[in-house]
Amino acid sequence: MSLKAVHILLITLSTILSFGLGAFCLKYYVMHTSIPYLILGLLSFISGVGLFIYLIWFFKELKKLDN
C-alpha cells in the first residue's frame, strides 16, 4: 500500500470518527444537557469539516502531481 493510499485512508477514517464523535456528543447533550458535551460535539463537527476540506485539497494536489 502506497504512502498516498495510507494518507487518504487515515484522513478518511479520521473524518468519519470526528463526525461520529460529534453526533454522539450532541445526542448525549440532548439527553442530559451537559454543556461540555455540546462544546465537544461542536468542536468535533468543526474538525470533521476541516478534515473533509483537507481531503478535497489533497485529492486536487494529487491530480496536479500525476499529470
PyRosetta script that sets phi, psi and omega in degrees:
from pyrosetta import init, pose_from_sequence

init()
pose = pose_from_sequence("MSLKAVHILLITLSTILSFGLGAFCLKYYVMHTSIPYLILGLLSFISGVGLFIYLIWFFKELKKLDN")
pose.set_psi(1, 130.1)
pose.set_omega(1, -176.1)
pose.set_phi(2, -76.5)
pose.set_psi(2, 164.6)
pose.set_omega(2, 179.5)
pose.set_phi(3, -63.7)
pose.set_psi(3, -35.8)
pose.set_omega(3, 177.4)
pose.set_phi(4, -63.3)
pose.set_psi(4, -44.1)
pose.set_omega(4, -179.2)
pose.set_phi(5, -65.0)
pose.set_psi(5, -40.7)
pose.set_omega(5, 177.9)
pose.set_phi(6, -64.0)
pose.set_psi(6, -41.1)
pose.set_omega(6, 179.6)
pose.set_phi(7, -63.0)
pose.set_psi(7, -45.4)
pose.set_omega(7, 179.1)
pose.set_phi(8, -62.8)
pose.set_psi(8, -43.6)
pose.set_omega(8, 179.6)
pose.set_phi(9, -61.1)
pose.set_psi(9, -47.2)
pose.set_omega(9, -177.6)
pose.set_phi(10, -67.6)
pose.set_psi(10, -38.8)
pose.set_omega(10, 178.0)
pose.set_phi(11, -67.4)
pose.set_psi(11, -40.0)
pose.set_omega(11, 178.0)
pose.set_phi(12, -63.5)
pose.set_psi(12, -45.6)
pose.set_omega(12, 178.1)
pose.set_phi(13, -63.7)
pose.set_psi(13, -39.3)
pose.set_omega(13, 178.3)
pose.set_phi(14, -63.9)
pose.set_psi(14, -39.3)
pose.set_omega(14, 178.4)
pose.set_phi(15, -64.7)
pose.set_psi(15, -46.2)
pose.set_omega(15, 179.6)
pose.set_phi(16, -62.2)
pose.set_psi(16, -44.3)
pose.set_omega(16, 179.7)
pose.set_phi(17, -65.5)
pose.set_psi(17, -36.3)
pose.set_omega(17, 179.1)
pose.set_phi(18, -65.1)
pose.set_psi(18, -45.3)
pose.set_omega(18, 177.1)
pose.set_phi(19, -66.5)
pose.set_psi(19, -36.4)
pose.set_omega(19, 177.6)
pose.set_phi(20, -64.3)
pose.set_psi(20, -43.8)
pose.set_omega(20, 177.3)
pose.set_phi(21, -63.8)
pose.set_psi(21, -40.5)
pose.set_omega(21, 178.2)
pose.set_phi(22, -61.9)
pose.set_psi(22, -43.1)
pose.set_omega(22, 178.9)
pose.set_phi(23, -64.7)
pose.set_psi(23, -42.6)
pose.set_omega(23, 178.5)
pose.set_phi(24, -61.3)
pose.set_psi(24, -45.6)
pose.set_omega(24, -177.3)
pose.set_phi(25, -66.6)
pose.set_psi(25, -39.6)
pose.set_omega(25, 178.9)
pose.set_phi(26, -70.0)
pose.set_psi(26, -34.5)
pose.set_omega(26, 175.3)
pose.set_phi(27, -65.0)
pose.set_psi(27, -42.7)
pose.set_omega(27, 178.4)
pose.set_phi(28, -64.8)
pose.set_psi(28, -38.1)
pose.set_omega(28, 178.4)
pose.set_phi(29, -63.0)
pose.set_psi(29, -41.9)
pose.set_omega(29, -179.8)
pose.set_phi(30, -64.4)
pose.set_psi(30, -37.2)
pose.set_omega(30, -178.3)
pose.set_phi(31, -75.6)
pose.set_psi(31, -36.3)
pose.set_omega(31, -170.8)
pose.set_phi(32, -122.3)
pose.set_psi(32, -3.0)
pose.set_omega(32, -177.8)
pose.set_phi(33, 45.6)
pose.set_psi(33, 54.1)
pose.set_omega(33, 177.3)
pose.set_phi(34, -101.7)
pose.set_psi(34, 114.3)
pose.set_omega(34, -174.0)
pose.set_phi(35, -58.7)
pose.set_psi(35, -40.2)
pose.set_omega(35, 178.6)
pose.set_phi(36, -58.7)
pose.set_psi(36, -33.2)
pose.set_omega(36, 177.8)
pose.set_phi(37, -70.9)
pose.set_psi(37, -33.4)
pose.set_omega(37, 175.0)
pose.set_phi(38, -63.4)
pose.set_psi(38, -46.4)
pose.set_omega(38, -179.9)
pose.set_phi(39, -63.7)
pose.set_psi(39, -45.8)
pose.set_omega(39, 179.8)
pose.set_phi(40, -63.9)
pose.set_psi(40, -38.7)
pose.set_omega(40, 178.6)
pose.set_phi(41, -64.0)
pose.set_psi(41, -44.9)
pose.set_omega(41, 179.2)
pose.set_phi(42, -65.7)
pose.set_psi(42, -41.8)
pose.set_omega(42, 177.9)
pose.set_phi(43, -64.7)
pose.set_psi(43, -35.2)
pose.set_omega(43, 177.6)
pose.set_phi(44, -66.2)
pose.set_psi(44, -41.9)
pose.set_omega(44, 177.8)
pose.set_phi(45, -66.1)
pose.set_psi(45, -39.0)
pose.set_omega(45, 178.1)
pose.set_phi(46, -63.5)
pose.set_psi(46, -43.5)
pose.set_omega(46, 178.7)
pose.set_phi(47, -67.9)
pose.set_psi(47, -33.7)
pose.set_omega(47, 176.2)
pose.set_phi(48, -63.7)
pose.set_psi(48, -41.7)
pose.set_omega(48, 177.0)
pose.set_phi(49, -64.9)
pose.set_psi(49, -42.4)
pose.set_omega(49, 178.1)
pose.set_phi(50, -61.5)
pose.set_psi(50, -42.6)
pose.set_omega(50, 177.7)
pose.set_phi(51, -65.3)
pose.set_psi(51, -37.0)
pose.set_omega(51, 178.5)
pose.set_phi(52, -66.6)
pose.set_psi(52, -41.8)
pose.set_omega(52, 176.9)
pose.set_phi(53, -63.0)
pose.set_psi(53, -41.7)
pose.set_omega(53, 177.5)
pose.set_phi(54, -62.0)
pose.set_psi(54, -39.8)
pose.set_omega(54, 179.8)
pose.set_phi(55, -64.0)
pose.set_psi(55, -42.0)
pose.set_omega(55, 177.1)
pose.set_phi(56, -62.7)
pose.set_psi(56, -44.8)
pose.set_omega(56, 178.5)
pose.set_phi(57, -60.5)
pose.set_psi(57, -41.8)
pose.set_omega(57, -179.5)
pose.set_phi(58, -62.9)
pose.set_psi(58, -41.3)
pose.set_omega(58, 177.0)
pose.set_phi(59, -62.3)
pose.set_psi(59, -40.2)
pose.set_omega(59, 178.7)
pose.set_phi(60, -64.2)
pose.set_psi(60, -40.8)
pose.set_omega(60, 178.1)
pose.set_phi(61, -65.9)
pose.set_psi(61, -36.3)
pose.set_omega(61, 177.8)
pose.set_phi(62, -63.6)
pose.set_psi(62, -39.8)
pose.set_omega(62, 178.6)
pose.set_phi(63, -63.4)
pose.set_psi(63, -37.6)
pose.set_omega(63, 177.9)
pose.set_phi(64, -65.1)
pose.set_psi(64, -38.8)
pose.set_omega(64, -177.7)
pose.set_phi(65, -73.8)
pose.set_psi(65, -32.4)
pose.set_omega(65, -177.2)
pose.set_phi(66, -73.2)
pose.set_psi(66, -24.9)
pose.set_omega(66, -178.2)
pose.set_phi(67, -79.1)
pose.dump_pdb("model.pdb")
